[in-house]
Amino acid sequence: MKYAAVGSCIYCGVSSEALPSGRFLSSEHIIPEGLGGTQEVPDASCSNCAVITSTFERSCLREYFQHARAYLNAYGKRRPDKRPRDFPAALKVGDGNQESVRVPLQDYPFWCMMLTMPPPGILIGRPKEADRQGVLCHPIMISERGHESKMVGIIGSNPGTRTVELTCRLSPGEFWKLLAKVAYSFAVAKYGYNSFEPFLKEFILGLDEFVGPHFIGGAYSAENLPVESIGSFPGLHEARLLTIEFGGRRLLVCRLQLFAPLLAPVYDVVVGSI
């Protein structure tokens, strides 16, 4: 699905007419294509900004979400021959040594790491200065049903194994930027570019690295902002836009759930004010 073309970079604001000869604006996928995203905003990203957004997207897709993507077949159309057929697992055997084995996809206990975090600071009156000092977040493992039985299966098929270790890295900053980029581009698609005062452009471009917790956090409960999950099916990823009156302003909030079939956490991203 394609929304209306923008004609300007939604991040830095450069128009298509102002680009040097031979440069053009590319389409922006709301959910990254590599996560199975099919909704696009045409003529919405310049090459410079595309490099920035694709860098943190790539880290999330290839590192933090690689297992969940394989389990849910959350891929784009590109390079199907490069999709993984197995994943490594570290085995600790009886003599204390560690061995590495490759586990086929059908036998691998799929999982990924996400974060539980407090609501966005702006929605609960937390000062932006306090949010710049950081907020307390907790990692949470999101896994398929039957994860434990597959772990037992790996141990059983490798005699002498005592434990199995699976590792994953998560960078909160890159994860927050991905949430911000998805929410902001979705708001542009639905409301139109320059139709609201954006809060997240500098954060997405890495120009204000510490503002994330003020606008991004766990799902918030308030009047006119329902707390129920946005649902697991039929969508692979779910998003809805809501407005809330808070602090004398009408805030535009994107409620977002990546990997909905795994019942992953629901996040609120305050993308701007209307």
Backbone bond lengths (Angstrom), bond angles and torsions (degrees), N, CA, C in turn:
res aa  C-N    CA-C-N  psi(-1)  N-CA   C-N-CA  omega(-1)  CA-C   N-CA-C  phi
1 M - - - 1.460 - - 1.513 109.31 -
2 K 1.330 115.70 135.62 1.456 120.48 177.99 1.527 110.09 -118.84
3 Y 1.329 115.42 134.31 1.456 121.95 176.24 1.535 109.24 -89.08
4 A 1.307 116.36 -177.77 1.459 120.66 179.99 1.527 110.40 -64.81
5 A 1.331 116.20 139.89 1.468 121.05 178.20 1.526 109.94 -65.66
6 V 1.332 116.15 146.11 1.461 121.20 -177.03 1.526 111.65 -92.80
7 G 1.325 116.88 -51.37 1.457 120.52 -178.47 1.511 114.26 88.84
8 S 1.329 117.08 0.00 1.466 123.18 175.39 1.523 108.17 -143.72
9 C 1.316 116.04 152.99 1.465 119.23 174.85 1.516 108.42 -68.16
10 I 1.304 117.80 124.30 1.460 120.68 -176.29 1.517 112.40 -73.24
11 Y 1.339 117.41 -7.82 1.460 121.28 -179.37 1.530 112.72 -100.14
12 C 1.333 117.36 -52.80 1.464 120.08 -177.73 1.517 112.75 -101.64
13 G 1.332 117.97 -14.63 1.451 121.33 175.23 1.511 116.71 90.19
14 V 1.327 119.28 -3.99 1.456 120.48 -178.68 1.526 109.66 -64.67
15 S 1.335 116.10 135.93 1.458 120.28 -179.51 1.517 110.47 -87.84
16 S 1.310 116.38 161.69 1.464 120.68 179.61 1.525 110.94 -62.89
17 E 1.341 117.76 -33.65 1.458 120.83 179.68 1.522 112.56 -68.76
18 A 1.325 116.74 -27.14 1.466 120.95 -177.17 1.521 113.39 -86.15
19 L 1.321 118.17 -6.14 1.457 120.63 -178.52 1.527 110.58 -73.51
20 P 1.337 117.10 147.44 1.468 120.10 175.83 1.522 110.86 -61.13
21 S 1.310 115.82 159.66 1.457 121.40 179.45 1.529 110.14 -57.57
22 G 1.294 116.84 133.89 1.462 121.76 179.92 1.515 113.75 90.44
23 R 1.320 118.13 -9.20 1.464 121.45 176.85 1.525 109.41 -98.33
24 F 1.293 116.49 152.16 1.455 120.23 179.76 1.522 109.13 -150.67
25 L 1.309 116.16 165.27 1.459 122.24 176.55 1.524 109.36 -89.00
26 S 1.306 116.31 136.97 1.462 120.88 179.31 1.520 110.15 -100.57
27 S 1.322 115.37 164.90 1.461 120.64 175.02 1.525 109.76 -71.50
28 E 1.309 115.00 148.18 1.460 120.86 176.57 1.516 108.84 -111.91
29 H 1.326 116.77 118.38 1.463 120.66 173.30 1.532 108.68 -75.28
30 I 1.314 116.12 132.15 1.468 119.33 178.72 1.525 109.17 -67.41
31 I 1.303 118.16 -63.26 1.459 121.80 165.48 1.523 106.08 -85.28
32 P 1.335 119.22 130.81 1.469 119.80 -179.01 1.526 111.66 -50.19
33 E 1.317 115.67 140.59 1.460 120.12 179.47 1.523 111.19 -57.65
34 G 1.335 116.26 -33.73 1.458 121.22 179.45 1.511 113.99 -70.83
35 L 1.345 117.38 -7.20 1.464 121.73 172.23 1.524 110.89 -105.62
36 G 1.327 115.84 13.91 1.453 119.75 -179.73 1.512 113.66 88.87
37 G 1.355 117.88 11.62 1.453 120.95 -178.83 1.519 112.06 -70.63
38 T 1.319 116.70 137.13 1.463 121.68 -178.89 1.527 112.74 -122.07
39 Q 1.324 118.53 -8.61 1.458 121.14 -178.89 1.528 109.98 -89.92
40 E 1.337 115.94 129.60 1.456 121.62 -175.25 1.530 111.49 -125.92
41 V 1.331 114.48 149.23 1.458 122.04 169.88 1.529 106.38 -112.41
42 P 1.342 119.31 105.77 1.469 120.96 -176.32 1.520 113.00 -68.33
43 D 1.345 114.62 153.33 1.470 122.63 175.50 1.526 111.12 50.19
44 A 1.344 116.03 55.44 1.464 119.35 -170.10 1.519 114.82 -130.75
45 S 1.346 118.47 -2.63 1.467 119.02 -177.35 1.520 110.27 -145.47
46 C 1.332 116.38 127.24 1.463 119.99 175.49 1.527 109.52 -78.74
47 S 1.317 116.74 166.68 1.464 120.40 -175.71 1.524 111.91 -65.37
48 N 1.332 117.35 -35.84 1.471 119.71 -179.87 1.526 110.99 -64.74
49 C 1.325 116.35 -46.46 1.460 119.53 -179.59 1.521 111.24 -70.82
50 A 1.332 116.24 -32.00 1.466 119.68 178.09 1.523 111.22 -62.94
51 V 1.320 117.22 -35.73 1.466 120.45 177.20 1.527 110.03 -63.03
52 I 1.332 116.64 -42.28 1.464 120.91 -178.61 1.524 110.78 -65.54
53 T 1.328 116.76 -50.27 1.467 119.16 -176.73 1.524 111.95 -68.71
54 S 1.330 116.91 -36.33 1.471 118.77 -179.53 1.524 111.60 -68.77
55 T 1.340 117.64 -25.58 1.465 120.46 -179.67 1.525 111.00 -66.62
56 F 1.340 117.60 -49.91 1.472 116.80 -179.90 1.532 111.10 -75.82
57 E 1.324 117.87 -28.73 1.463 119.29 174.02 1.528 110.69 -61.25
58 R 1.326 115.79 -44.43 1.462 120.51 -177.80 1.525 111.03 -62.48
59 S 1.337 117.01 -40.93 1.464 119.73 178.34 1.522 110.75 -61.35
60 C 1.321 117.01 -44.34 1.463 120.16 -179.90 1.518 111.33 -64.19
61 L 1.327 116.84 -43.68 1.458 120.39 -175.05 1.524 112.30 -70.83
62 R 1.334 116.60 -43.58 1.461 120.13 -173.02 1.516 113.71 -86.66
63 E 1.319 117.59 -19.95 1.459 119.75 -177.13 1.526 111.96 -114.05
64 Y 1.311 117.79 -64.46 1.463 120.47 -171.64 1.523 112.12 -71.99
65 F 1.351 117.25 -36.70 1.459 120.19 -172.67 1.523 113.74 -108.72
66 Q 1.321 117.96 11.66 1.466 119.12 -172.38 1.529 112.24 -61.31
67 H 1.329 117.83 -38.52 1.460 119.96 -177.76 1.522 111.30 -73.05
68 A 1.338 116.99 -44.52 1.461 120.31 179.93 1.522 110.97 -63.89
69 R 1.322 117.34 -37.09 1.465 120.24 178.09 1.532 110.76 -61.08
70 A 1.322 116.32 -43.18 1.467 119.78 -179.38 1.528 110.94 -66.68
71 Y 1.309 116.76 -41.58 1.463 120.50 -178.56 1.525 111.55 -63.89
72 L 1.346 116.77 -41.14 1.460 121.49 -176.35 1.522 113.02 -96.41
73 N 1.344 115.58 2.53 1.472 120.76 -177.01 1.525 110.43 54.51
74 A 1.322 115.83 44.19 1.465 122.38 -177.52 1.526 109.01 -90.69
75 Y 1.311 115.72 79.59 1.456 121.75 -178.36 1.519 109.75 -131.76
76 G 1.331 115.04 163.16 1.444 120.89 170.59 1.518 110.50 -86.57
77 K 1.327 115.61 -164.28 1.459 120.44 -177.43 1.523 112.75 -87.47
78 R 1.321 116.99 -11.07 1.457 119.67 -172.58 1.530 112.30 -81.13
79 R 1.290 116.41 143.27 1.457 126.45 167.69 1.533 113.37 46.79
80 P 1.319 117.86 58.28 1.474 118.75 178.03 1.522 113.04 -62.58
81 D 1.346 116.64 -23.98 1.463 120.03 179.67 1.514 112.47 -71.02
82 K 1.340 117.70 -14.67 1.467 121.43 -178.61 1.526 112.99 -94.53
83 R 1.299 117.55 -0.03 1.464 119.62 -179.98 1.526 110.17 -70.38
84 P 1.325 116.95 143.08 1.473 119.52 -174.80 1.525 112.19 -66.29
85 R 1.316 114.80 145.91 1.464 121.82 175.55 1.533 111.55 -107.98
86 D 1.338 115.15 -11.93 1.457 120.16 176.53 1.522 108.25 -158.82
87 F 1.343 115.81 170.78 1.463 122.19 178.51 1.527 109.13 -136.60
88 P 1.338 116.94 153.32 1.469 119.03 -179.70 1.527 112.24 -80.37
89 A 1.306 114.72 151.10 1.463 122.27 172.53 1.524 107.67 -138.61
90 A 1.328 116.56 139.64 1.464 121.71 179.00 1.525 108.89 -95.70
91 L 1.324 116.20 123.83 1.457 121.93 -179.45 1.522 110.00 -105.14
92 K 1.325 116.66 133.02 1.459 121.15 171.27 1.525 107.53 -101.86
93 V 1.323 115.16 117.77 1.458 120.72 -175.25 1.517 110.42 -95.54
94 G 1.340 114.66 175.77 1.453 120.38 -172.15 1.512 115.22 -59.07
95 D 1.328 119.19 -31.71 1.458 120.89 -178.57 1.522 112.45 -84.48
96 G 1.333 117.95 6.49 1.459 121.49 177.73 1.510 114.50 90.99
97 N 1.307 117.69 -8.99 1.465 120.58 178.76 1.523 110.64 -76.96
98 Q 1.310 113.71 164.23 1.461 120.18 179.94 1.519 109.89 -118.18
99 E 1.295 115.75 134.34 1.450 121.77 177.58 1.519 109.53 -123.90
100 S 1.319 115.91 151.84 1.459 121.33 178.46 1.521 109.57 -112.56
101 V 1.324 115.89 132.05 1.461 120.92 177.73 1.523 108.48 -128.13
102 R 1.333 115.38 158.49 1.456 121.57 174.22 1.524 107.95 -101.07
103 V 1.332 115.33 126.82 1.462 120.83 -176.92 1.522 108.57 -107.21
104 P 1.336 119.17 125.61 1.475 121.76 178.71 1.527 111.43 -58.45
105 L 1.336 115.55 152.55 1.463 120.46 -176.16 1.518 112.48 -53.42
106 Q 1.324 117.44 -44.01 1.463 119.81 -175.01 1.520 112.78 -66.59
107 D 1.344 117.42 -18.92 1.459 121.06 -179.18 1.524 113.12 -105.97
108 Y 1.330 117.08 -2.61 1.467 119.62 -174.47 1.532 110.54 -84.13
109 P 1.340 117.57 134.56 1.475 121.28 179.34 1.531 110.70 -80.72
110 F 1.327 117.59 90.74 1.449 122.22 -171.08 1.521 112.20 -67.31
111 W 1.321 114.14 142.68 1.451 120.82 -178.80 1.524 109.32 -164.86
112 C 1.322 116.19 166.72 1.462 121.61 171.21 1.522 108.29 -153.46
113 M 1.321 115.38 163.55 1.453 121.40 178.74 1.524 109.67 -102.35
114 M 1.318 115.38 136.64 1.460 121.58 170.07 1.518 108.04 -133.69
115 L 1.322 116.62 -172.02 1.454 120.74 -175.50 1.517 110.86 -124.12
116 T 1.329 115.59 139.97 1.456 119.97 162.71 1.515 106.16 -98.64
117 M 1.313 116.30 136.25 1.454 120.30 -174.11 1.516 109.70 -148.95
118 P 1.328 117.62 159.60 1.464 120.26 177.90 1.521 110.74 -68.21
119 P 1.325 117.35 165.96 1.464 119.71 178.32 1.534 111.17 -60.84
120 P 1.325 117.14 159.94 1.469 119.25 175.98 1.524 110.48 -54.11
121 G 1.330 116.10 137.04 1.458 120.44 -176.40 1.506 113.30 -56.79
122 I 1.328 117.25 -36.36 1.459 120.48 -176.85 1.520 112.03 -63.98
123 L 1.341 117.58 -25.42 1.460 121.05 -177.47 1.515 113.42 -85.53
124 I 1.323 118.15 -12.90 1.467 120.01 -179.87 1.523 111.79 -123.79
125 G 1.348 115.73 14.04 1.460 119.43 175.95 1.512 115.24 77.09
126 R 1.324 117.62 18.66 1.452 120.70 177.68 1.522 108.57 -79.42
127 P 1.332 118.98 127.75 1.474 120.44 -176.36 1.524 111.78 -62.83
128 K 1.307 115.74 146.18 1.462 120.35 178.85 1.529 110.32 -61.44
129 E 1.331 116.77 -34.03 1.465 120.11 179.39 1.526 111.06 -62.67
130 A 1.327 116.60 -37.46 1.469 119.97 177.57 1.522 110.65 -68.97
131 D 1.323 117.12 -39.09 1.459 120.12 179.38 1.519 112.15 -65.90
132 R 1.314 117.04 -28.21 1.465 120.04 177.61 1.521 111.55 -66.28
133 Q 1.335 117.17 -20.32 1.461 120.87 177.35 1.527 111.89 -82.64
134 G 1.353 116.11 -7.77 1.451 120.20 179.07 1.518 112.55 103.31
135 V 1.311 116.28 157.72 1.465 122.70 176.38 1.520 108.33 -126.97
136 L 1.318 115.24 161.13 1.457 120.76 -177.91 1.527 109.49 -84.24
137 C 1.316 116.55 116.84 1.459 122.81 177.52 1.527 109.07 -118.31
138 H 1.305 116.15 154.63 1.455 121.21 179.21 1.529 109.67 -127.54
139 P 1.328 117.81 132.26 1.461 119.56 175.42 1.521 110.51 -70.69
140 I 1.304 116.06 146.33 1.454 121.38 177.77 1.522 108.63 -136.81
141 M 1.324 116.53 136.67 1.458 120.99 179.69 1.518 109.22 -89.61
142 I 1.324 115.81 124.56 1.451 122.59 175.98 1.526 106.66 -104.80
143 S 1.324 117.55 120.47 1.465 119.41 -173.79 1.521 110.49 -135.65
144 E 1.329 114.68 164.35 1.451 121.35 176.43 1.524 110.19 -74.95
145 R 1.319 116.30 157.67 1.459 119.97 172.13 1.524 108.23 -68.39
146 G 1.305 117.41 135.10 1.452 121.32 -176.52 1.515 113.51 92.30
147 H 1.331 116.41 9.08 1.457 122.23 179.68 1.528 110.89 -55.10
148 E 1.337 116.06 -45.24 1.467 119.75 -176.00 1.521 111.96 -65.73
149 S 1.331 117.59 -39.52 1.461 119.58 -178.23 1.521 111.20 -67.03
150 K 1.312 117.68 -32.58 1.454 119.74 176.03 1.528 111.19 -68.73
151 M 1.343 116.76 -35.94 1.466 119.94 175.80 1.536 109.39 -61.46
152 V 1.315 115.97 -44.42 1.466 120.33 178.40 1.526 110.11 -62.19
153 G 1.329 116.74 -38.47 1.451 120.66 179.28 1.516 112.88 -63.01
154 I 1.330 117.08 -38.16 1.467 120.60 177.78 1.525 110.17 -64.12
155 I 1.338 115.69 -43.26 1.462 119.61 178.92 1.531 110.25 -62.94
156 G 1.331 116.49 -43.34 1.457 119.99 -177.72 1.515 114.03 -66.42
157 S 1.336 116.30 -30.01 1.471 119.21 -177.95 1.524 112.21 -88.76
158 N 1.332 117.71 -0.04 1.466 121.91 178.24 1.527 108.20 -128.85
159 P 1.317 118.22 87.04 1.473 122.54 -175.55 1.526 111.98 -53.49
160 G 1.314 115.08 139.26 1.458 121.02 179.65 1.509 114.12 90.75
161 T 1.339 117.68 -6.77 1.459 120.97 -178.62 1.525 110.31 -78.31
162 R 1.336 115.58 133.87 1.454 120.66 177.02 1.520 112.05 -99.51
163 T 1.320 117.39 -42.55 1.458 121.11 -178.94 1.530 109.62 -141.65
164 V 1.311 115.23 159.42 1.461 122.72 175.89 1.520 108.11 -120.21
165 E 1.326 116.75 133.60 1.454 121.24 178.57 1.533 109.80 -117.19
166 L 1.327 115.13 127.87 1.448 122.02 174.41 1.519 107.53 -118.65
167 T 1.305 117.86 132.95 1.455 120.94 -174.76 1.528 111.00 -118.33
168 C 1.321 114.47 152.68 1.460 121.07 177.55 1.520 107.75 -156.01
169 R 1.331 116.38 141.91 1.459 122.24 178.50 1.516 109.25 -105.81
170 L 1.322 116.21 144.02 1.456 120.56 176.45 1.515 109.49 -137.69
171 S 1.320 116.91 126.06 1.456 122.89 175.86 1.524 108.06 -104.82
172 P 1.339 118.83 110.87 1.470 119.78 -178.97 1.522 113.07 -55.28
173 G 1.339 117.25 -39.24 1.457 119.78 -178.04 1.517 112.61 -61.82
174 E 1.322 117.51 -45.44 1.460 120.84 179.96 1.526 111.05 -69.77
175 F 1.322 116.81 -36.70 1.457 120.65 177.50 1.524 110.49 -64.43
176 W 1.336 117.03 -44.66 1.464 120.83 176.97 1.530 111.12 -60.55
177 K 1.317 117.22 -40.69 1.463 119.74 -179.91 1.519 111.57 -64.85
178 L 1.333 116.66 -37.82 1.454 119.04 177.07 1.527 110.33 -62.93
179 L 1.330 117.77 -45.51 1.456 121.01 177.18 1.524 110.94 -59.26
180 A 1.332 115.78 -42.40 1.467 120.47 -179.06 1.520 111.17 -64.58
181 K 1.324 116.92 -43.97 1.464 121.28 -178.51 1.516 111.15 -64.44
182 V 1.334 117.82 -44.03 1.458 121.53 178.99 1.524 110.15 -62.03
183 A 1.326 116.37 -48.37 1.464 120.47 -176.71 1.527 111.63 -65.22
184 Y 1.324 117.06 -44.41 1.460 120.68 -177.99 1.526 111.69 -65.64
185 S 1.327 118.06 -46.32 1.457 120.22 -179.55 1.530 111.11 -66.51
186 F 1.335 117.43 -32.27 1.462 120.66 176.02 1.527 110.54 -65.93
187 A 1.336 116.45 -41.30 1.465 120.42 178.41 1.528 110.98 -65.05
188 V 1.332 117.60 -39.80 1.463 120.68 176.86 1.526 110.38 -62.85
189 A 1.332 116.56 -42.32 1.459 120.22 -179.81 1.516 111.70 -61.94
190 K 1.329 116.93 -41.10 1.452 121.18 -174.47 1.530 113.05 -83.88
191 Y 1.344 117.09 -39.60 1.458 120.68 -174.14 1.528 112.88 -100.84
192 G 1.336 116.47 -24.91 1.451 120.43 -177.20 1.520 111.81 101.85
193 Y 1.326 115.24 146.45 1.458 121.40 179.53 1.530 109.47 -67.39
194 N 1.323 116.45 139.79 1.471 124.13 -179.33 1.522 113.33 66.63
195 S 1.335 117.55 16.96 1.461 120.01 177.70 1.529 111.96 -93.16
196 F 1.328 117.02 -5.66 1.460 121.68 177.67 1.532 108.62 -148.28
197 E 1.325 115.17 160.50 1.474 120.44 177.13 1.530 108.42 -81.87
198 P 1.332 118.49 112.07 1.472 120.19 -175.38 1.531 111.99 -80.07
199 F 1.318 115.62 145.21 1.469 121.63 179.17 1.525 112.87 -105.54
200 L 1.321 119.16 -16.08 1.460 120.66 -162.13 1.524 115.56 -114.41
201 K 1.324 119.16 -2.11 1.460 119.60 -173.92 1.530 112.10 -60.66
202 E 1.325 118.00 -45.51 1.466 120.30 -179.05 1.522 111.39 -66.30
203 F 1.327 117.00 -35.53 1.460 119.98 177.74 1.524 110.49 -65.97
204 I 1.313 117.57 -44.20 1.460 121.36 -179.89 1.522 110.88 -60.63
205 L 1.328 117.26 -38.70 1.463 121.57 -178.01 1.528 113.18 -84.08
206 G 1.331 117.39 1.28 1.459 120.70 177.74 1.510 114.17 79.26
207 L 1.338 117.81 16.59 1.467 121.37 -178.96 1.518 112.21 -89.82
208 D 1.324 117.26 -14.07 1.462 121.87 176.38 1.520 106.99 -144.13
209 E 1.317 116.04 85.57 1.464 122.14 -170.56 1.527 114.03 -72.04
210 F 1.338 118.23 -14.98 1.462 119.71 -168.86 1.525 113.77 -108.39
211 V 1.319 116.61 6.24 1.458 119.16 -175.67 1.531 112.09 -90.77
212 G 1.327 117.86 -7.70 1.454 121.44 -175.50 1.517 115.38 -49.55
213 P 1.344 120.29 -53.81 1.466 120.15 -175.90 1.523 114.26 -62.94
214 H 1.325 117.64 -17.21 1.465 118.95 -179.69 1.526 111.39 -75.61
215 F 1.328 116.68 -27.92 1.459 120.70 -175.92 1.529 113.90 -117.00
216 I 1.330 118.02 -8.52 1.458 122.17 -175.79 1.521 109.21 -129.23
217 G 1.333 116.76 133.51 1.459 118.90 179.22 1.516 111.54 -174.31
218 G 1.330 114.87 -170.70 1.451 120.65 178.91 1.511 111.48 -68.77
219 A 1.337 116.61 158.24 1.461 122.00 -177.24 1.524 110.21 -55.92
220 Y 1.312 115.54 131.92 1.464 123.64 -173.62 1.517 109.63 -105.11
221 S 1.334 116.78 140.51 1.455 120.91 179.36 1.519 109.84 -104.53
222 A 1.313 116.50 124.06 1.453 121.57 177.21 1.512 108.62 -160.17
223 E 1.310 116.60 164.82 1.459 119.91 177.86 1.525 109.86 -58.26
224 N 1.313 116.13 135.99 1.460 123.58 -178.58 1.529 113.10 69.13
225 L 1.324 117.71 10.12 1.456 120.75 175.49 1.527 106.97 -132.81
226 P 1.325 118.47 82.05 1.466 121.13 -170.43 1.514 112.67 -60.25
227 V 1.317 115.89 147.27 1.452 121.15 -173.65 1.521 112.44 -96.49
228 E 1.333 118.48 -11.37 1.457 118.57 -176.66 1.520 111.52 -64.91
229 S 1.326 116.01 155.36 1.460 120.77 178.94 1.515 110.22 -60.95
230 I 1.318 116.34 148.71 1.457 119.94 179.27 1.519 111.30 -80.40
231 G 1.322 117.15 3.86 1.465 119.28 170.13 1.515 114.06 103.54
232 S 1.307 115.83 151.63 1.451 121.68 -177.54 1.518 113.40 -101.17
233 F 1.313 117.63 -27.59 1.444 120.47 -177.12 1.525 108.98 -133.51
234 P 1.323 118.86 152.00 1.466 126.27 5.97 1.515 113.65 -89.46
235 G 1.336 118.00 -2.59 1.457 120.34 -172.54 1.512 113.51 -77.97
236 L 1.324 115.51 146.04 1.460 121.24 172.65 1.519 109.92 -73.39
237 H 1.333 115.87 -40.40 1.463 122.84 174.71 1.525 107.27 -129.56
238 E 1.330 116.79 144.14 1.456 120.60 -175.83 1.527 110.35 -123.79
239 A 1.312 116.19 144.36 1.458 120.88 176.77 1.513 109.42 -152.69
240 R 1.312 116.72 143.94 1.459 121.53 172.71 1.520 108.22 -144.44
241 L 1.300 116.00 150.05 1.464 122.18 178.91 1.517 109.27 -103.99
242 L 1.335 115.35 135.71 1.450 122.25 179.46 1.517 109.16 -133.47
243 T 1.304 116.72 158.58 1.458 120.56 172.76 1.521 108.75 -119.79
244 I 1.309 116.28 146.74 1.453 121.68 -179.56 1.520 108.79 -141.67
245 E 1.312 116.24 136.23 1.466 121.57 174.81 1.520 107.65 -85.02
246 F 1.311 116.94 119.65 1.461 120.00 -177.71 1.524 108.41 -152.44
247 G 1.335 115.75 130.20 1.458 120.44 177.02 1.518 113.71 60.51
248 G 1.330 116.94 31.71 1.450 120.35 178.85 1.514 114.24 79.63
249 R 1.344 116.95 7.50 1.462 120.52 179.21 1.521 110.38 -126.69
250 R 1.310 115.41 154.90 1.458 121.23 174.95 1.518 107.29 -99.02
251 L 1.317 115.54 106.88 1.457 121.48 -173.73 1.523 110.44 -94.51
252 L 1.318 114.85 141.19 1.462 122.40 177.08 1.528 107.90 -99.08
253 V 1.316 116.53 118.61 1.457 122.74 -173.50 1.527 109.06 -120.15
254 C 1.319 115.86 132.51 1.463 121.29 172.93 1.522 108.20 -103.76
255 R 1.315 115.75 120.12 1.470 120.93 174.51 1.525 107.44 -94.10
256 L 1.321 115.87 122.77 1.460 121.24 -165.00 1.523 111.06 -132.05
257 Q 1.326 115.15 135.44 1.464 121.43 175.52 1.520 109.03 -135.78
258 L 1.317 116.46 108.37 1.452 121.55 173.58 1.530 109.01 -84.17
259 F 1.335 116.29 146.66 1.459 122.32 -179.11 1.535 111.31 53.46
260 A 1.318 114.92 53.37 1.459 120.32 -177.97 1.527 113.87 -56.87
261 P 1.357 120.71 -37.44 1.467 118.74 179.35 1.524 113.73 -61.23
262 L 1.329 117.99 -21.33 1.462 121.10 177.12 1.523 112.39 -89.77
263 L 1.351 115.72 6.82 1.474 121.08 -179.13 1.521 111.09 55.30
264 A 1.324 115.40 45.59 1.465 121.65 179.42 1.524 110.37 -70.04
265 P 1.331 117.75 164.22 1.471 120.17 179.59 1.524 112.35 -59.14
266 V 1.325 114.32 152.39 1.459 121.76 175.97 1.523 108.20 -102.51
267 Y 1.329 115.98 132.92 1.464 121.49 -176.89 1.517 110.75 -117.79
268 D 1.324 115.23 150.32 1.451 122.40 171.67 1.526 108.68 -109.55
269 V 1.318 115.68 129.89 1.457 121.78 178.06 1.520 107.30 -123.07
270 V 1.323 116.65 117.12 1.462 121.68 179.74 1.518 107.07 -86.68
271 V 1.317 117.23 103.60 1.456 120.99 -171.34 1.513 112.79 -86.70
272 G 1.326 118.68 -19.84 1.461 118.76 -179.13 1.509 111.44 170.23
273 S 1.329 116.08 -170.11 1.452 122.03 176.69 1.526 108.95 -124.45
274 I 1.320 114.39 148.52 1.466 120.45 -177.65 1.520 109.57 -106.63
